[in-house]
Each structure stands twice: as structure tokens, then as C-alpha cells.
């Protein structure tokens, strides 16, 4: 099991332990990820969730969650994000994404989605960055499978991400950087990613990609033996105090950043949990999300503006 595949499976177990999904749905999602029933039961028990949850079962065809009236997304109102296609890293490969153009771009940013694939929340993040002066491209890392929208439900999209080799993710993100350069010429490039997407930011930094000037992984799992040599990015790593699972690799991330000689800052927001920035999810914290959004903009102003 690769680090990202393991991360996806553990995320299901944690969601069940916190009462977000019932046991039957957790077992279904783990089965889609290729985790057998004995191993799945052990994983749920290890997370302190051996029994049945009272959470309502997820409906396979349910759309993305929408924010409640009180869940105000961090940042300004988003600019429109249009669906685009662009060349992949190999002949005959076409990738999908969402593009939000700033009126007068100060820089350009890749926005890497969570384990649900490219959805309206991530499109909104791209639009909010564009409204803040940074043109943004959110690539769909399931483009080769037909795109996120081709899956019947989020769990199937997550399972498909778990089957993709890390080398393909890195290649597709580099192709997205090519497209970003084409659409925002002569602008410095940055990247931001959330949860699984935060792990993808770490992976991109480990791929000896020299074009990035700034990178912001939000509570992302660190690849095994992360080596950031070859990168020139200034890294703002954002963590959540209650996110023990991802925080377990925070010191390793710090050591790898220091070893590579990269400018960096590691920030842990108190009193919040994993995915606190996602205004469509149950762990959203508006105060921390707004603070984090402004910190990201300050970081980009220093290294992209």
C-alpha cells in the first residue's frame, strides 16, 4: 500500500470514528479501496470505531455537500471558473481542469483538490484566488479516468485516486504547470492543495520541479523519504492541532525542508481538525479558515507578487 493509498484508507476509518459515516458505508469505501474485510475491521477498531455509528448512511448519488447559511467561505466572492482541457504529459493525453482568471494577475497558482476529486468547492477556491489577484488552475487528477464527474459517487472517485501511481500524479501536475505558464505568461507560479491535495503539493515538491516559487500544503500527508532538492519554492505548511494522523509527519516535513534549504514556515492552527478550511464539510472553522486564507495571500504577495 502506497503512502497515499494508506492515507485514503485511514481517512475513511477516521471519518467513521468521528461519527461522520456509519460502519456499513466505511466498509463499502474501504472495499472500493481494495481493503479486505478483516483488514478493514482491524483498521476501524484501531481508530476506536469498532461499533456501529449513528451517522446517516451516505447516499451514493448524493451531490457535494453545500455550506449552511452560517458557513461563510473564507476570502472574497469567487470569480467564475470555466471548464477547460489542456495537453497532458504524453501524446494523446488530454487533461481537464477549472480555470479562473484574475483581471490583473500578480501570479498564477495551481489548486490541487481533495480526495473527492475536482468539485465545486475547489472551483470556488480557484475563483477566490482569482478574485484576490492570482489566476488559478485546478486540474482534475482523474482526467484520464474520464474526470471526477464521470464517477457515480465520491467514494468511487476516491478509490480511483488510490489506484493511480504517484509518478502519474507528478507528471499530470507538471503538465498543469505548463498550461498555467501558457495562460499566465511571465508570472511566478505557486501551488496550494488540501488534504490529499496537500500531499500532492509535497509530492510535486519532491519531483525536482524548479518552476514553483511558492507552495502551500494544507494538512497534507508527506510522501515516504521526501526529498525536496531541486525545488526553489518558499513553503508555507499549514496544519490543524487536532489532526494527529497528518501531524505525525510534521517534524519529518520540517527536516526535509531544512535539508533542502528551502524558505519555509510551518503553522499549526489551534483547536481545529483536519479539513478545517473546507466550508462544505463538517469540520469547517470559519475563523481559522479566514486567518489561513489571508496568511496564504500574504505568502503569495511575498513570493509571487
SULGINOR-V330077 format. One line per field, one symbol per residue. ss: DSSP state (@ for helix, = for strand, . for the rest). psi: psi as a letter, one per 40 degrees, with the letter a starting at -180 (. if undefined). A space follows every 10 residues. Layout:
ss->???
psi->???
//
This chain:
ss->..@@@@@@@@ @@@@@@@... ..@@@@@@@@ @@....@@@@ @@@@@@.... .......... .......... .......... .======... ...======= ......==== ==.......@ @@@@@@@@@@ @..======. ..@@@..@@@ ...@@@@@@@ @@...@@@@@ @@@@@@@@@@ @@@.....== ====.@@@@@ @@@@@..... .=======.. .......... ...======= ...@@@@..@ @@@@@@@@@@ ...======. .......... .....@@@@@ @@@@@@@@@@ @@@..
psi->hidddddddd dddddddeed iidddddddd ddeehidddd ddddddeffd ahieihihhd eiiiiiiide ghiiaihiii hihiiihaei hehhiiahhh hidgheaihh hhiaeeahad dddddddddd deehihhhih eedeeeidee ididdddddd deehiddddd dddddddddd dddgifiiii iiihbddddd dddddeefhe ehdihghhfi hhihfhheie ieihhhhhih degdddeded ddddddddde fihihhhhhi eiiifeehee ieehhddddd dddddddddd dded.
//
